[in-house]
Amino acid sequence: MTLAEFIKKKLRKFKLQIEDDELTVRLDELGGDPDGGLTPSSYIIAKRVIVSVIPELLLEPDISQGDFSKKHNMDGIIAYYGMLCDELGEENKLAPQPKVYDASNRW
């Protein structure tokens, strides 16, 4: 299995798709070979690519038309993304942001 195939299969589990050209560019940015085999070092590159594309792929809207419907499992995707971010030491851009409330009227 090539590196590109592995990434596509992982994303397909969550009903996410990435174009071949975009995947090639993302792999080139991180020093990965799309046609290279899956090794321990390329596995880390694959995870980094997945972390870099998930926030952008989630911007794609859900589609419903007649009997056809395409929806994302947002909770599963966000959990998987968070797990990868923790594992790689990356910032979790999809984590809920703390809310700041104005309590000055209570003083």
Secondary structure, DSSP 8 states (H G I E B T S, - for coil): -BHHHHHHHHHHTTT----HHHHHHHHHHTT--TTSB--HHHHHHHHHHHHHHHHHHTTS--EEETTEEE---HHHHHHHHHHHHHHHT---TTS--------GGG-
